[in-house]
Amino acid sequence: MRSFTYERPSTPAEAAASVARNPEAKFIAGGTNLLDLMKLQIETPSHLVDVNGLSLDRIEPTPEGGLRIGALVRNTDLAADPRVRTDYGVLSRALLAGASGQLRNKATTAGNLLQRTRCPYFYDTAQPCNKRQPGSGCSALDGVSRQLAVIGASEACIATHPGDMAVAMRVLDATVETVDAKGTERKIPVAEFHRLPGDRPEVDTHLKPGELITAVTLPAPKAGTHIYRKVRDRASYAYALVSVAAILAKDGTGHVAFGGVAPRPWRVEAAEADLRKGAKAVTDRVFAGAKPTEHNAYKLKLAERTLTAALNQARA
Amino acid sequence: MKFDTPAGQNPIDQLKVVGKATDRIDGKFKTTGTASYAYERHDVVPNQAYGYVLGAGIAKGRVRAIDTAAAKRAPGVLAIVTTLDVPKQGLGVMNVANLFGGDEIQHYHQAIAVVVAETFEQARAAAFLVKVDHAPGAGKFDLAVEAKAAKPVEGGSGEGSGGGGEDRHGDFEGAFGQAPVKLDQTYTTPDESHAMMEPHATIAAWQGDTLTLWTSNQMIAWGHGSVAKILGIPKENVRIDSPYIGGGFGGKLFVRADAVLAALGAKAAGRPVKLALTRPLIINNTTHRPATIQHIRIGATRDGHITAIAHESISGNLQNGRPETAVDQTKLLYAGANRLTAMRLAHLDLPEGNAMRAPGEAPGLMALEMAMDEMAETLGLDPVEFRIRNDTQVDPGKPERPFSHRDLVGCLKRGAETFGWNRRNPTPGQVRDGHWLVGIGMAAGFRNNLLMKSGARVRLDPAGTVTVETDMTDIGTGSYTIIAQTAAEMMGVPLDKVVVRLGDSAFPVSAGSGGQFGANNATAGVYAACVKLREAVAQRLGINSADAVFADGEVRSGNRAVPLGQAANAGELTAEDAIEYGDLSKKQQQSTFAGHFVEVGVDADTAEVRVRRMLAVCAAGRILNPKSARSQVIGGMTMGVGAALMEELAVDTKRGFFANHDLAGYEVPVHADIPHQEVIFLDEVDPQSSPMKAKGVGELGICGVGAAVANAVYNATGVRVRDYPITLDKLLGRMPDAA
């Protein structure tokens, strides 16, 4: 870990201004991902802006009948909130499928959206990785890629977004609220929040330098069975090979997003019209143009069968 | 004490303390955080500095230059030693990879520098400032490719299994050719990491030319000699102390880079140095269980008697490395007159392959016992019955040589009855429970019992306290407790009058911990020393030792009863001895046996496998402490589930290293993966093994489990996966259509 300076600003705009001023500055909230990356010098901020004191830790109803979740609401608290459990079950289930109790106690809503990939080559500083060191190459393309992306990736990077929460947020049509150094507020649909890597895989999101997440807003609840089905090699404490976040009616109609398959939660709304025809009709459209590697081609079949499981569950 | 005739009646047979389920005597220290592991021994020497080890970023080649200028200027840095600063160091016992010194890189993350600083954080930060100029060379990293060039090799695991490049009895090819029912299949097992909880860690301190290492090591005497050899210093100038070890599984049989670099760093810094290997270094810098490609052929009569059996295994290793001895159990487990076992070794430039819990048998049985399941199905025989039908009470290659005691059949029958084997549907893919496909599988477990010389010293003080000193280690197995039980039984005192001190090279040399040989041999060594102490006590008290009864803290003879401690009134009594073995184990084969039974559920849609029930029935001689023995077996069963379903070091065959080098990427079972585990020990003794009449049991727990899981998955789904681990991607394309 490199030495860094540290401050605790008192308002979101101050925090944003502080990071905007210094290209080597980073926000820190729960630190469950950033601190690990700093120890390995994958992240080397020279200045940390601690946002934990900014009172962004409330869950409030919105006039539109939804919920506004403060950026600093801990994963544990969000998963346990009665309104979330009642009306947004897919979100509660996704949160509880991730990490461990100890990590969820620290991890925040905004931080969860910003967690970085778990690609093994991103973590090994002796190996080329375009996301960690732009221009150095992608070791995963012809390396170990069983966990990595099958769609939305590029020749420069096949990393996945590793999270569960964002997949649920995606099927819920959540909106990310931000503030910048000038105090200007912005609303970004979660669908447009994470970038695809293209030729700049080092940039994970569409946030501007210094732009601070203040909240995530959920629209009014969607009716149907809320399902989060996470498939992994062991029963707990593992990243998804494939996950399905779905809100489904008994007749199979509804909404579905996939995790573990792409650099961001993967949802193709147009394909949802085919849900009544069964899983394969949907996944054929959702994964049209997929470019799996030899190691991860199984994810296409797995995504179809996991959606089948979700449809069965909704019908039951 | 020479043990060359079977044990008769002796004080251990009283079973007042030995054989009773006993809490660990070190348990309270572990649960209160007062059992200090190597890295936590802040009190042993003042002024400890911190070391951080840097590993090579290439898998093969040379280090051209190392620039330490910036690192040396970094805050807190006291010293940096690079591999170019010192000549190639010597090799320790059992190892082939160079630990440090010189410019040659043999494998990824080979240690190339140690940075010593005032704090851990400073050492780590400075290590990132070291600039290394690597000259990469071409290497061989893909076992499947290099297997074609593999050459016959003889060798042992160092833990009891081994053999020739090719061993034959009868005419395998002829008998196999004529057999009416045949199996001919290939199975693979992956590279695995020990993934023990405690990393390799050492504190090193020099006093003049004398070096003390507080470390984490399973085999103190090996380590003691190895440190001297590697560093080129006299053995008398080295002391190793390792009282608590947070798991080893074979990964700490040897001296590794942590010990060598702590010593070199301490010398350079002029201060004691503590360091631990990071998890990536544990995976690519130390040793691992090598992957295997195993070819099995079985020929049988139509009524299921094996007439021909062949087991050939290919593994890879560095130059001069040993093979994974995966074929060894096949020499002894089943009958059959015509037999072939063979090992071949391919040259690979991956990190060093070496012993991991039950080396040989663990991966070997994963293949053999799946083959037996397949063969039983082909024969239309129940898998339990097929194994019973091919039981043998003699070494099938040398029929004049019987087993000392073998009750595999008892394990299988008791297991089948307890587990409800008769409820298994022999047609696969038939049983549903909601969205789960349910299956039951079984396998035989087998592991040899090894006899190794083991010494101990016992002391008696006037308070009647018996202190045992031996360099035996407790790697989480319960050695402290069974040694205390042995001394208590022998001297007639309660457990709380026994003090056990372990893991110090100043103590008498023991068998150490490995190859499930620790428990029987180390307690037998304590038995031998206690026999001597009993004689000394009797002599001091003027009692004929043959008449003396040691019980309830007293020594009794006729009408006389004297407190034991009284024998030490004139000064502490000390006795030292070792158990040494004759040729009993050559005349008769000593092995341990198990029946493993497993029920799994396989998700009908996603093919996720979850274990639902497990049972192990073990026949392993006298069980010294049923409680800690059970812990050993359930630990082995858990490791077997890992091997069957998830554990795999993912080889980057282009860059030459294990890519998933942390515990997020290398998955081992978590609590949620492990269901109820039941363990039954058959009530037996083996007088051929030692005065304790016990045998090893710690590795028996893993032997066969993987195949039992695999066979259960097959029974659930009808999909046979012969390449471990059985991850869902290998099942998915062949799963039955979901109803």
Interface residues (C-beta under 8 A of the other chain):
Chain A: M1 R2 S3 K39 Q41 R118 P120 Y121 Y123 D124 T125 A126 Q127 S139 D142 G143 V144 R146 R229 V231 R232 D233 R234 A235 S236 Y237 A238 Y239 L241 Y298 K301 L302 R305 T306 T308 A309 N312
Chain B: G55 G57 I58 P75 E121 R124 A125 F128 P280 H435 D603 D605 T606 A607 E608 R610 L645 M646 A650 V651 D652 K654 R655 A659 N660 H661 D662 A664 G665 E667 P669 V670 H671 A672 D673 T727 L728 D729 L732 G733 M735 A738
